[in-house]
Amino acid sequence: MVDRIAKRRVDFEFYSPEAKSVFLAGTFNGWNTAANPMKRNKEGKWSTFVNLYPGFYEYQFVVDGAWRDDPACKKRHLNKYGGYNSVLVVE
């Protein structure tokens, strides 16, 4: 019998009421800055979700064209640009 590994839904949120656009970019989408647009609610919270296989991922938010790490994420990894990527481990 083959053991099938299912993707898991992972929700992402970023609070920025003044932002005009927010995108999610990471190792799961080839750091594509347009692949995962986020939607804003009335309170200024942006959100989206991605279905991911278990594993280790790095990501950032692209807020009005500027790269930002996730302030809610405690795990970080130094990137080659001297900043930090947020780290996500999907069990």
N, CA, C and O atoms as a CHARMM CRD file, in Angstrom:
* protein
*
  364
    1    1 MET  N      0.83700  -1.18100   0.00000 PROA 1      0.00000
    2    1 MET  CA     0.00000   0.00000   0.00000 PROA 1      0.00000
    3    1 MET  C      0.88200   1.24500   0.00000 PROA 1      0.00000
    4    1 MET  O      1.85400   1.32200   0.75100 PROA 1      0.00000
    5    2 VAL  N      0.54800   2.20100  -0.82900 PROA 2      0.00000
    6    2 VAL  CA     1.31100   3.43900  -0.93300 PROA 2      0.00000
    7    2 VAL  C      0.76400   4.45100   0.06200 PROA 2      0.00000
    8    2 VAL  O     -0.44000   4.70000   0.12500 PROA 2      0.00000
    9    3 ASP  N      1.67400   5.02800   0.83900 PROA 3      0.00000
   10    3 ASP  CA     1.28200   6.05100   1.79400 PROA 3      0.00000
   11    3 ASP  C      1.22200   7.39700   1.06500 PROA 3      0.00000
   12    3 ASP  O      2.23500   7.87200   0.55300 PROA 3      0.00000
   13    4 ARG  N      0.06200   7.99400   1.01900 PROA 4      0.00000
   14    4 ARG  CA    -0.10900   9.27800   0.32000 PROA 4      0.00000
   15    4 ARG  C      0.03400  10.42800   1.31700 PROA 4      0.00000
   16    4 ARG  O     -0.59900  10.44800   2.37300 PROA 4      0.00000
   17    5 ILE  N      0.87100  11.36700   0.95100 PROA 5      0.00000
   18    5 ILE  CA     1.05700  12.55000   1.78100 PROA 5      0.00000
   19    5 ILE  C      0.19200  13.66600   1.21000 PROA 5      0.00000
   20    5 ILE  O      0.31800  14.03500   0.04200 PROA 5      0.00000
   21    6 ALA  N     -0.67100  14.18700   2.03800 PROA 6      0.00000
   22    6 ALA  CA    -1.60100  15.22400   1.58900 PROA 6      0.00000
   23    6 ALA  C     -1.04200  16.61500   1.84900 PROA 6      0.00000
   24    6 ALA  O     -0.28200  16.84400   2.79000 PROA 6      0.00000
   25    7 LYS  N     -1.44500  17.52500   0.98800 PROA 7      0.00000
   26    7 LYS  CA    -1.11500  18.92800   1.22200 PROA 7      0.00000
   27    7 LYS  C     -1.95700  19.43700   2.38100 PROA 7      0.00000
   28    7 LYS  O     -3.04500  18.93100   2.65500 PROA 7      0.00000
   29    8 ARG  N     -1.42800  20.45200   3.05300 PROA 8      0.00000
   30    8 ARG  CA    -2.14100  21.05800   4.16600 PROA 8      0.00000
   31    8 ARG  C     -2.38400  22.53200   3.87400 PROA 8      0.00000
   32    8 ARG  O     -1.53200  23.20700   3.29600 PROA 8      0.00000
   33    9 ARG  N     -3.52900  23.01800   4.27100 PROA 9      0.00000
   34    9 ARG  CA    -3.83400  24.43800   4.10700 PROA 9      0.00000
   35    9 ARG  C     -3.06700  25.23600   5.15500 PROA 9      0.00000
   36    9 ARG  O     -3.12700  24.93600   6.34800 PROA 9      0.00000
   37   10 VAL  N     -2.34700  26.25300   4.69400 PROA 10     0.00000
   38   10 VAL  CA    -1.61000  27.13900   5.58700 PROA 10     0.00000
   39   10 VAL  C     -2.11600  28.56100   5.34200 PROA 10     0.00000
   40   10 VAL  O     -2.05500  29.06800   4.22200 PROA 10     0.00000
   41   11 ASP  N     -2.61000  29.18600   6.39000 PROA 11     0.00000
   42   11 ASP  CA    -3.12700  30.54800   6.30800 PROA 11     0.00000
   43   11 ASP  C     -2.03300  31.55600   6.65000 PROA 11     0.00000
   44   11 ASP  O     -1.24400  31.34500   7.57100 PROA 11     0.00000
   45   12 PHE  N     -1.99800  32.64200   5.90500 PROA 12     0.00000
   46   12 PHE  CA    -1.04200  33.71800   6.12700 PROA 12     0.00000
   47   12 PHE  C     -1.81000  35.00800   6.35200 PROA 12     0.00000
   48   12 PHE  O     -2.80000  35.27500   5.67100 PROA 12     0.00000
   49   13 GLU  N     -1.35000  35.81900   7.31900 PROA 13     0.00000
   50   13 GLU  CA    -1.96900  37.10600   7.60000 PROA 13     0.00000
   51   13 GLU  C     -0.89000  38.15500   7.81100 PROA 13     0.00000
   52   13 GLU  O      0.19200  37.86400   8.32300 PROA 13     0.00000
   53   14 PHE  N     -1.20500  39.38400   7.40600 PROA 14     0.00000
   54   14 PHE  CA    -0.28200  40.50200   7.58500 PROA 14     0.00000
   55   14 PHE  C     -1.11700  41.74800   7.82300 PROA 14     0.00000
   56   14 PHE  O     -1.99100  42.07500   7.01900 PROA 14     0.00000
   57   15 TYR  N     -0.85600  42.44200   8.91400 PROA 15     0.00000
   58   15 TYR  CA    -1.62000  43.63400   9.24700 PROA 15     0.00000
   59   15 TYR  C     -0.90500  44.87000   8.71100 PROA 15     0.00000
   60   15 TYR  O      0.22400  45.16700   9.10200 PROA 15     0.00000
   61   16 SER  N     -1.57600  45.58200   7.81600 PROA 16     0.00000
   62   16 SER  CA    -1.02300  46.80600   7.25000 PROA 16     0.00000
   63   16 SER  C     -2.16300  47.62100   6.63200 PROA 16     0.00000
   64   16 SER  O     -2.39100  47.55600   5.42400 PROA 16     0.00000
   65   17 PRO  N     -2.88400  48.39300   7.46800 PROA 17     0.00000
   66   17 PRO  CA    -4.04400  49.12500   6.95900 PROA 17     0.00000
   67   17 PRO  C     -3.70300  50.17000   5.90200 PROA 17     0.00000
   68   17 PRO  O     -4.55800  50.53000   5.09400 PROA 17     0.00000
   69   18 GLU  N     -2.47500  50.65800   5.89800 PROA 18     0.00000
   70   18 GLU  CA    -2.08300  51.68700   4.93700 PROA 18     0.00000
   71   18 GLU  C     -1.60800  51.12700   3.59600 PROA 18     0.00000
   72   18 GLU  O     -1.45200  51.88200   2.63600 PROA 18     0.00000
   73   19 ALA  N     -1.37800  49.82900   3.51800 PROA 19     0.00000
   74   19 ALA  CA    -0.85100  49.21700   2.28700 PROA 19     0.00000
   75   19 ALA  C     -1.88500  49.24000   1.16200 PROA 19     0.00000
   76   19 ALA  O     -3.08900  49.13000   1.39500 PROA 19     0.00000
   77   20 LYS  N     -1.38400  49.38400  -0.04900 PROA 20     0.00000
   78   20 LYS  CA    -2.23000  49.33600  -1.24400 PROA 20     0.00000
   79   20 LYS  C     -2.28300  47.92700  -1.83600 PROA 20     0.00000
   80   20 LYS  O     -3.28500  47.53200  -2.43200 PROA 20     0.00000
   81   21 SER  N     -1.18300  47.16600  -1.66300 PROA 21     0.00000
   82   21 SER  CA    -1.13500  45.78200  -2.14400 PROA 21     0.00000
   83   21 SER  C     -0.15900  44.97500  -1.29000 PROA 21     0.00000
   84   21 SER  O      0.86500  45.48200  -0.83300 PROA 21     0.00000
   85   22 VAL  N     -0.50800  43.70600  -1.09000 PROA 22     0.00000
   86   22 VAL  CA     0.36800  42.78200  -0.35900 PROA 22     0.00000
   87   22 VAL  C      0.33700  41.44300  -1.09200 PROA 22     0.00000
   88   22 VAL  O     -0.72700  40.93300  -1.44100 PROA 22     0.00000
   89   23 PHE  N      1.52000  40.88900  -1.31700 PROA 23     0.00000
   90   23 PHE  CA     1.66600  39.58400  -1.95500 PROA 23     0.00000
   91   23 PHE  C      2.50300  38.69400  -1.05500 PROA 23     0.00000
   92   23 PHE  O      3.29600  39.17800  -0.24700 PROA 23     0.00000
   93   24 LEU  N      2.32300  37.40200  -1.19800 PROA 24     0.00000
   94   24 LEU  CA     3.08900  36.40100  -0.47100 PROA 24     0.00000
   95   24 LEU  C      4.07100  35.75800  -1.44500 PROA 24     0.00000
   96   24 LEU  O      3.67200  35.25000  -2.49300 PROA 24     0.00000
   97   25 ALA  N      5.35300  35.78300  -1.09600 PROA 25     0.00000
   98   25 ALA  CA     6.38100  35.16400  -1.94100 PROA 25     0.00000
   99   25 ALA  C      7.24400  34.26700  -1.07000 PROA 25     0.00000
  100   25 ALA  O      7.54700  34.60000   0.07600 PROA 25     0.00000
  101   26 GLY  N      7.64100  33.11500  -1.63000 PROA 26     0.00000
  102   26 GLY  CA     8.46500  32.20400  -0.85000 PROA 26     0.00000
  103   26 GLY  C      9.00300  31.06100  -1.67700 PROA 26     0.00000
  104   26 GLY  O      8.82600  31.00700  -2.89400 PROA 26     0.00000
  105   27 THR  N      9.65900  30.15700  -0.99600 PROA 27     0.00000
  106   27 THR  CA    10.24900  29.00700  -1.67400 PROA 27     0.00000
  107   27 THR  C      9.18300  28.13100  -2.31000 PROA 27     0.00000
  108   27 THR  O      9.47200  27.39100  -3.25000 PROA 27     0.00000
  109   28 PHE  N      7.95800  28.20300  -1.81400 PROA 28     0.00000
  110   28 PHE  CA     6.86800  27.38100  -2.34300 PROA 28     0.00000
  111   28 PHE  C      6.32600  27.88900  -3.67500 PROA 28     0.00000
  112   28 PHE  O      5.60500  27.15900  -4.35400 PROA 28     0.00000
  113   29 ASN  N      6.65500  29.12900  -4.07100 PROA 29     0.00000
  114   29 ASN  CA     6.19200  29.64900  -5.35600 PROA 29     0.00000
  115   29 ASN  C      7.32300  30.27200  -6.18500 PROA 29     0.00000
  116   29 ASN  O      7.09000  31.11000  -7.05600 PROA 29     0.00000
  117   30 GLY  N      8.56900  29.83400  -5.88300 PROA 30     0.00000
  118   30 GLY  CA     9.72500  30.32800  -6.62900 PROA 30     0.00000
  119   30 GLY  C     10.00400  31.80400  -6.38300 PROA 30     0.00000
  120   30 GLY  O     10.58600  32.47300  -7.23700 PROA 30     0.00000
  121   31 TRP  N      9.59600  32.31900  -5.22900 PROA 31     0.00000
  122   31 TRP  CA     9.74600  33.72800  -4.86300 PROA 31     0.00000
  123   31 TRP  C      9.05100  34.64700  -5.86400 PROA 31     0.00000
  124   31 TRP  O      9.48900  35.77300  -6.09800 PROA 31     0.00000
  125   32 ASN  N      7.98500  34.16300  -6.43800 PROA 32     0.00000
  126   32 ASN  CA     7.21000  34.94300  -7.40300 PROA 32     0.00000
  127   32 ASN  C      6.41000  36.01500  -6.66000 PROA 32     0.00000
  128   32 ASN  O      5.55200  35.69800  -5.83600 PROA 32     0.00000
  129   33 THR  N      6.69500  37.27200  -6.95500 PROA 33     0.00000
  130   33 THR  CA     6.06900  38.37500  -6.22700 PROA 33     0.00000
  131   33 THR  C      4.63900  38.65500  -6.64400 PROA 33     0.00000
  132   33 THR  O      3.98700  39.51400  -6.05100 PROA 33     0.00000
  133   34 ALA  N      4.13600  37.95400  -7.64700 PROA 34     0.00000
  134   34 ALA  CA     2.76100  38.18100  -8.09100 PROA 34     0.00000
  135   34 ALA  C      1.88600  36.93500  -7.98900 PROA 34     0.00000
  136   34 ALA  O      0.68900  37.00400  -8.26600 PROA 34     0.00000
  137   35 ALA  N      2.46000  35.80100  -7.59900 PROA 35     0.00000
  138   35 ALA  CA     1.72900  34.52700  -7.62200 PROA 35     0.00000
  139   35 ALA  C      0.63500  34.42500  -6.56700 PROA 35     0.00000
  140   35 ALA  O     -0.38700  33.78100  -6.80000 PROA 35     0.00000
  141   36 ASN  N      0.83500  35.05000  -5.41300 PROA 36     0.00000
  142   36 ASN  CA    -0.11700  34.90100  -4.31600 PROA 36     0.00000
  143   36 ASN  C     -0.53800  36.25900  -3.75900 PROA 36     0.00000
  144   36 ASN  O     -0.02800  36.69600  -2.72700 PROA 36     0.00000
  145   37 PRO  N     -1.47500  36.93000  -4.44900 PROA 37     0.00000
  146   37 PRO  CA    -1.98200  38.20100  -3.92200 PROA 37     0.00000
  147   37 PRO  C     -2.80100  37.96100  -2.65700 PROA 37     0.00000
  148   37 PRO  O     -3.46200  36.93300  -2.51800 PROA 37     0.00000
  149   38 MET  N     -2.74800  38.91800  -1.74500 PROA 38     0.00000
  150   38 MET  CA    -3.49800  38.80700  -0.50500 PROA 38     0.00000
  151   38 MET  C     -4.68900  39.77100  -0.54600 PROA 38     0.00000
  152   38 MET  O     -4.64700  40.80000  -1.22100 PROA 38     0.00000
  153   39 LYS  N     -5.74300  39.42100   0.18500 PROA 39     0.00000
  154   39 LYS  CA    -6.94800  40.25000   0.23500 PROA 39     0.00000
  155   39 LYS  C     -7.01000  40.99500   1.56000 PROA 39     0.00000
  156   39 LYS  O     -6.65100  40.45900   2.60800 PROA 39     0.00000
  157   40 ARG  N     -7.47000  42.23500   1.49800 PROA 40     0.00000
  158   40 ARG  CA    -7.54800  43.09900   2.67800 PROA 40     0.00000
  159   40 ARG  C     -8.97600  43.12000   3.22400 PROA 40     0.00000
  160   40 ARG  O     -9.94300  43.21200   2.46800 PROA 40     0.00000
  161   41 ASN  N     -9.08900  43.03000   4.56200 PROA 41     0.00000
  162   41 ASN  CA   -10.40800  43.18500   5.18100 PROA 41     0.00000
  163   41 ASN  C    -10.58100  44.63600   5.64300 PROA 41     0.00000
  164   41 ASN  O     -9.67900  45.45300   5.45400 PROA 41     0.00000
  165   42 LYS  N    -11.72200  44.96300   6.24100 PROA 42     0.00000
  166   42 LYS  CA   -12.03400  46.33400   6.65500 PROA 42     0.00000
  167   42 LYS  C    -11.07900  46.88000   7.70900 PROA 42     0.00000
  168   42 LYS  O    -10.86400  48.09000   7.79100 PROA 42     0.00000
  169   43 GLU  N    -10.51000  45.99900   8.50700 PROA 43     0.00000
  170   43 GLU  CA    -9.61900  46.41900   9.59100 PROA 43     0.00000
  171   43 GLU  C     -8.16600  46.56600   9.14700 PROA 43     0.00000
  172   43 GLU  O     -7.32000  46.97800   9.94100 PROA 43     0.00000
  173   44 GLY  N     -7.86600  46.23700   7.89400 PROA 44     0.00000
  174   44 GLY  CA    -6.49900  46.37600   7.40200 PROA 44     0.00000
  175   44 GLY  C     -5.65600  45.11900   7.50800 PROA 44     0.00000
  176   44 GLY  O     -4.43500  45.17500   7.36500 PROA 44     0.00000
  177   45 LYS  N     -6.29600  43.98400   7.75800 PROA 45     0.00000
  178   45 LYS  CA    -5.57500  42.71100   7.80700 PROA 45     0.00000
  179   45 LYS  C     -5.64300  42.05900   6.43000 PROA 45     0.00000
  180   45 LYS  O     -6.72200  41.87300   5.86800 PROA 45     0.00000
  181   46 TRP  N     -4.48400  41.72000   5.90200 PROA 46     0.00000
  182   46 TRP  CA    -4.37300  41.04500   4.60500 PROA 46     0.00000
  183   46 TRP  C     -4.24600  39.55300   4.85500 PROA 46     0.00000
  184   46 TRP  O     -3.59300  39.13600   5.81100 PROA 46     0.00000
  185   47 SER  N     -4.87200  38.73800   3.99300 PROA 47     0.00000
  186   47 SER  CA    -4.79600  37.29200   4.20400 PROA 47     0.00000
  187   47 SER  C     -4.85900  36.53400   2.88500 PROA 47     0.00000
  188   47 SER  O     -5.38600  37.01000   1.87900 PROA 47     0.00000
  189   48 THR  N     -4.30200  35.34400   2.94100 PROA 48     0.00000
  190   48 THR  CA    -4.37400  34.37800   1.84400 PROA 48     0.00000
  191   48 THR  C     -4.04000  33.02200   2.43000 PROA 48     0.00000
  192   48 THR  O     -3.68400  32.91100   3.60300 PROA 48     0.00000
  193   49 PHE  N     -4.15400  31.99400   1.61200 PROA 49     0.00000
  194   49 PHE  CA    -3.74300  30.66400   2.04800 PROA 49     0.00000
  195   49 PHE  C     -3.04800  29.95300   0.89200 PROA 49     0.00000
  196   49 PHE  O     -3.24000  30.27800  -0.28000 PROA 49     0.00000
  197   50 VAL  N     -2.23600  28.97100   1.26700 PROA 50     0.00000
  198   50 VAL  CA    -1.52100  28.14400   0.29200 PROA 50     0.00000
  199   50 VAL  C     -1.62800  26.70500   0.77200 PROA 50     0.00000
  200   50 VAL  O     -1.51800  26.44200   1.96900 PROA 50     0.00000
  201   51 ASN  N     -1.84000  25.78100  -0.14100 PROA 51     0.00000
  202   51 ASN  CA    -1.83600  24.36000   0.18800 PROA 51     0.00000
  203   51 ASN  C     -0.41900  23.83800  -0.03600 PROA 51     0.00000
  204   51 ASN  O      0.10500  23.90700  -1.14800 PROA 51     0.00000
  205   52 LEU  N      0.19900  23.31200   1.02700 PROA 52     0.00000
  206   52 LEU  CA     1.60200  22.89800   0.97900 PROA 52     0.00000
  207   52 LEU  C      1.79000  21.48200   1.49500 PROA 52     0.00000
  208   52 LEU  O      1.09700  21.03400   2.40900 PROA 52     0.00000
  209   53 TYR  N      2.73700  20.79500   0.89300 PROA 53     0.00000
  210   53 TYR  CA     3.16100  19.49600   1.41900 PROA 53     0.00000
  211   53 TYR  C      3.97600  19.72100   2.68200 PROA 53     0.00000
  212   53 TYR  O      4.54700  20.79600   2.86200 PROA 53     0.00000
  213   54 PRO  N      4.04000  18.72300   3.56000 PROA 54     0.00000
  214   54 PRO  CA     4.90000  18.85500   4.73200 PROA 54     0.00000
  215   54 PRO  C      6.33000  19.18200   4.29900 PROA 54     0.00000
  216   54 PRO  O      6.83600  18.64000   3.31600 PROA 54     0.00000
  217   55 GLY  N      6.96100  20.06800   5.04400 PROA 55     0.00000
  218   55 GLY  CA     8.32900  20.45300   4.72800 PROA 55     0.00000
  219   55 GLY  C      8.70900  21.79000   5.32800 PROA 55     0.00000
  220   55 GLY  O      7.97700  22.36300   6.13600 PROA 55     0.00000
  221   56 PHE  N      9.86600  22.27500   4.91600 PROA 56     0.00000
  222   56 PHE  CA    10.47300  23.50500   5.41400 PROA 56     0.00000
  223   56 PHE  C     10.37600  24.55600   4.31300 PROA 56     0.00000
  224   56 PHE  O     10.79000  24.31300   3.18000 PROA 56     0.00000
  225   57 TYR  N      9.83400  25.71200   4.64100 PROA 57     0.00000
  226   57 TYR  CA     9.64600  26.77700   3.65100 PROA 57     0.00000
  227   57 TYR  C     10.11500  28.10800   4.22200 PROA 57     0.00000
  228   57 TYR  O     10.06100  28.33400   5.43100 PROA 57     0.00000
  229   58 GLU  N     10.57400  28.98400   3.33800 PROA 58     0.00000
  230   58 GLU  CA    10.89400  30.35200   3.70700 PROA 58     0.00000
  231   58 GLU  C      9.99500  31.27000   2.90600 PROA 58     0.00000
  232   58 GLU  O      9.61300  30.95400   1.78000 PROA 58     0.00000
  233   59 TYR  N      9.65600  32.41500   3.49500 PROA 59     0.00000
  234   59 TYR  CA     8.74800  33.32900   2.81200 PROA 59     0.00000
  235   59 TYR  C      8.92900  34.76300   3.31400 PROA 59     0.00000
  236   59 TYR  O      9.54200  35.00600   4.35300 PROA 59     0.00000
  237   60 GLN  N      8.37800  35.69900   2.54700 PROA 60     0.00000
  238   60 GLN  CA     8.26700  37.10100   2.93600 PROA 60     0.00000
  239   60 GLN  C      6.99500  37.66500   2.32800 PROA 60     0.00000
  240   60 GLN  O      6.41700  37.08400   1.41000 PROA 60     0.00000
  241   61 PHE  N      6.57200  38.79600   2.85000 PROA 61     0.00000
  242   61 PHE  CA     5.47000  39.53800   2.26400 PROA 61     0.00000
  243   61 PHE  C      6.05100  40.65300   1.40200 PROA 61     0.00000
  244   61 PHE  O      7.09000  41.22300   1.73500 PROA 61     0.00000
  245   62 VAL  N      5.38800  40.95800   0.30700 PROA 62     0.00000
  246   62 VAL  CA     5.79700  42.06600  -0.54900 PROA 62     0.00000
  247   62 VAL  C      4.69500  43.11800  -0.41800 PROA 62     0.00000
  248   62 VAL  O      3.60500  42.98000  -0.97100 PROA 62     0.00000
  249   63 VAL  N      5.01800  44.17400   0.33500 PROA 63     0.00000
  250   63 VAL  CA     4.05800  45.21000   0.69200 PROA 63     0.00000
  251   63 VAL  C      4.35000  46.46300  -0.12300 PROA 63     0.00000
  252   63 VAL  O      5.36200  47.12900   0.09200 PROA 63     0.00000
  253   64 ASP  N      3.47100  46.77500  -1.04800 PROA 64     0.00000
  254   64 ASP  CA     3.66700  47.92600  -1.94200 PROA 64     0.00000
  255   64 ASP  C      5.05600  47.90400  -2.57600 PROA 64     0.00000
  256   64 ASP  O      5.70000  48.94100  -2.72900 PROA 64     0.00000
  257   65 GLY  N      5.50500  46.70200  -2.94300 PROA 65     0.00000
  258   65 GLY  CA     6.78700  46.52300  -3.61500 PROA 65     0.00000
  259   65 GLY  C      7.98300  46.32000  -2.69900 PROA 65     0.00000
  260   65 GLY  O      9.07200  46.01300  -3.18300 PROA 65     0.00000
  261   66 ALA  N      7.81700  46.48100  -1.39700 PROA 66     0.00000
  262   66 ALA  CA     8.91900  46.32200  -0.43900 PROA 66     0.00000
  263   66 ALA  C      8.82000  44.96400   0.26500 PROA 66     0.00000
  264   66 ALA  O      7.74500  44.55600   0.70300 PROA 66     0.00000
  265   67 TRP  N      9.95400  44.28000   0.36400 PROA 67     0.00000
  266   67 TRP  CA    10.00000  42.97300   1.02100 PROA 67     0.00000
  267   67 TRP  C      9.94600  43.15600   2.53200 PROA 67     0.00000
  268   67 TRP  O     10.66500  43.98200   3.09500 PROA 67     0.00000
  269   68 ARG  N      9.07400  42.36800   3.18700 PROA 68     0.00000
  270   68 ARG  CA     8.92200  42.42200   4.64800 PROA 68     0.00000
  271   68 ARG  C      8.83600  41.01500   5.21000 PROA 68     0.00000
  272   68 ARG  O      8.17500  40.14500   4.64300 PROA 68     0.00000
  273   69 ASP  N      9.51200  40.80300   6.32900 PROA 69     0.00000
  274   69 ASP  CA     9.35000  39.50500   6.98800 PROA 69     0.00000
  275   69 ASP  C      8.04700  39.53200   7.78400 PROA 69     0.00000
  276   69 ASP  O      7.42300  40.58100   7.94100 PROA 69     0.00000
  277   70 ASP  N      7.65600  38.38800   8.27200 PROA 70     0.00000
  278   70 ASP  CA     6.39500  38.23500   8.99800 PROA 70     0.00000
  279   70 ASP  C      6.63900  38.54400  10.47400 PROA 70     0.00000
  280   70 ASP  O      7.32000  37.77500  11.15300 PROA 70     0.00000
  281   71 PRO  N      6.09300  39.66100  10.98900 PROA 71     0.00000
  282   71 PRO  CA     6.33400  39.99000  12.39500 PROA 71     0.00000
  283   71 PRO  C      5.72700  38.98500  13.37000 PROA 71     0.00000
  284   71 PRO  O      6.12900  38.94300  14.53300 PROA 71     0.00000
  285   72 ALA  N      4.77800  38.18500  12.92800 PROA 72     0.00000
  286   72 ALA  CA     4.14900  37.18000  13.78800 PROA 72     0.00000
  287   72 ALA  C      4.94200  35.87200  13.82800 PROA 72     0.00000
  288   72 ALA  O      4.65900  35.00300  14.65300 PROA 72     0.00000
  289   73 CYS  N      5.93000  35.72600  12.94400 PROA 73     0.00000
  290   73 CYS  CA     6.71500  34.48800  12.86000 PROA 73     0.00000
  291   73 CYS  C      8.00000  34.62600  13.68000 PROA 73     0.00000
  292   73 CYS  O      8.77500  35.56100  13.48000 PROA 73     0.00000
  293   74 LYS  N      8.21300  33.70500  14.58700 PROA 74     0.00000
  294   74 LYS  CA     9.39000  33.76100  15.46500 PROA 74     0.00000
  295   74 LYS  C     10.63200  33.11100  14.85300 PROA 74     0.00000
  296   74 LYS  O     11.75300  33.40500  15.26600 PROA 74     0.00000
  297   75 LYS  N     10.43500  32.22600  13.86700 PROA 75     0.00000
  298   75 LYS  CA    11.57100  31.54900  13.23500 PROA 75     0.00000
  299   75 LYS  C     12.02000  32.34700  12.02700 PROA 75     0.00000
  300   75 LYS  O     11.20800  32.72300  11.18200 PROA 75     0.00000
  301   76 ARG  N     13.31900  32.60400  11.95000 PROA 76     0.00000
  302   76 ARG  CA    13.86700  33.38000  10.84300 PROA 76     0.00000
  303   76 ARG  C     15.15000  32.72900  10.34500 PROA 76     0.00000
  304   76 ARG  O     15.83800  32.02100  11.08000 PROA 76     0.00000
  305   77 HSD  N     15.45100  32.98800   9.07500 PROA 77     0.00000
  306   77 HSD  CA    16.66700  32.46500   8.46100 PROA 77     0.00000
  307   77 HSD  C     17.34000  33.60000   7.69700 PROA 77     0.00000
  308   77 HSD  O     16.68400  34.30200   6.92800 PROA 77     0.00000
  309   78 LEU  N     18.62800  33.78300   7.90200 PROA 78     0.00000
  310   78 LEU  CA    19.37900  34.82900   7.21700 PROA 78     0.00000
  311   78 LEU  C     19.37900  34.54800   5.71600 PROA 78     0.00000
  312   78 LEU  O     19.69200  33.43800   5.28600 PROA 78     0.00000
  313   79 ASN  N     19.02300  35.56700   4.91800 PROA 79     0.00000
  314   79 ASN  CA    19.03900  35.37100   3.47000 PROA 79     0.00000
  315   79 ASN  C     20.29600  35.98800   2.85700 PROA 79     0.00000
  316   79 ASN  O     21.06800  36.65100   3.55000 PROA 79     0.00000
  317   80 LYS  N     20.49600  35.77100   1.57800 PROA 80     0.00000
  318   80 LYS  CA    21.72300  36.21000   0.91600 PROA 80     0.00000
  319   80 LYS  C     21.78400  37.72700   0.71000 PROA 80     0.00000
  320   80 LYS  O     22.79600  38.24400   0.23700 PROA 80     0.00000
  321   81 TYR  N     20.72200  38.43400   1.05500 PROA 81     0.00000
  322   81 TYR  CA    20.68600  39.88700   0.90300 PROA 81     0.00000
  323   81 TYR  C     20.96100  40.61800   2.21200 PROA 81     0.00000
  324   81 TYR  O     20.88900  41.84500   2.27500 PROA 81     0.00000
  325   82 GLY  N     21.27500  39.85300   3.25800 PROA 82     0.00000
  326   82 GLY  CA    21.58500  40.44500   4.56600 PROA 82     0.00000
  327   82 GLY  C     20.37000  40.65900   5.44500 PROA 82     0.00000
  328   82 GLY  O     20.49700  41.18400   6.55200 PROA 82     0.00000
  329   83 GLY  N     19.20800  40.26800   4.98300 PROA 83     0.00000
  330   83 GLY  CA    17.97800  40.35600   5.76800 PROA 83     0.00000
  331   83 GLY  C     17.56200  38.97100   6.22700 PROA 83     0.00000
  332   83 GLY  O     18.34900  38.02500   6.19100 PROA 83     0.00000
  333   84 TYR  N     16.32900  38.86800   6.65500 PROA 84     0.00000
  334   84 TYR  CA    15.83300  37.59100   7.15900 PROA 84     0.00000
  335   84 TYR  C     14.54800  37.18400   6.44300 PROA 84     0.00000
  336   84 TYR  O     13.69400  38.01500   6.13300 PROA 84     0.00000
  337   85 ASN  N     14.44100  35.90000   6.19600 PROA 85     0.00000
  338   85 ASN  CA    13.20800  35.30900   5.69800 PROA 85     0.00000
  339   85 ASN  C     12.48200  34.67900   6.87000 PROA 85     0.00000
  340   85 ASN  O     13.11900  34.17000   7.79200 PROA 85     0.00000
  341   86 SER  N     11.19000  34.70500   6.84800 PROA 86     0.00000
  342   86 SER  CA    10.40000  34.00000   7.84300 PROA 86     0.00000
  343   86 SER  C     10.41000  32.51600   7.47100 PROA 86     0.00000
  344   86 SER  O     10.44300  32.15800   6.29400 PROA 86     0.00000
  345   87 VAL  N     10.38000  31.67000   8.48800 PROA 87     0.00000
  346   87 VAL  CA    10.47800  30.22300   8.28900 PROA 87     0.00000
  347   87 VAL  C      9.18400  29.55400   8.71100 PROA 87     0.00000
  348   87 VAL  O      8.62800  29.85200   9.76800 PROA 87     0.00000
  349   88 LEU  N      8.71800  28.65600   7.87600 PROA 88     0.00000
  350   88 LEU  CA     7.50400  27.88800   8.12900 PROA 88     0.00000
  351   88 LEU  C      7.83500  26.40600   8.02200 PROA 88     0.00000
  352   88 LEU  O      8.44300  25.96600   7.04600 PROA 88     0.00000
  353   89 VAL  N      7.43200  25.64300   9.02800 PROA 89     0.00000
  354   89 VAL  CA     7.57400  24.19400   8.98900 PROA 89     0.00000
  355   89 VAL  C      6.17200  23.60600   8.97900 PROA 89     0.00000
  356   89 VAL  O      5.40500  23.78900   9.92400 PROA 89     0.00000
  357   90 VAL  N      5.84100  22.89400   7.89800 PROA 90     0.00000
  358   90 VAL  CA     4.53700  22.25200   7.76600 PROA 90     0.00000
  359   90 VAL  C      4.71000  20.80500   8.17800 PROA 90     0.00000
  360   90 VAL  O      5.49500  20.06900   7.58100 PROA 90     0.00000
  361   91 GLU  N      3.98100  20.40500   9.19200 PROA 91     0.00000
  362   91 GLU  CA     4.08300  19.02400   9.71900 PROA 91     0.00000
  363   91 GLU  C      3.28200  18.06900   8.85900 PROA 91     0.00000
  364   91 GLU  O      3.24400  16.87100   9.13800 PROA 91     0.00000
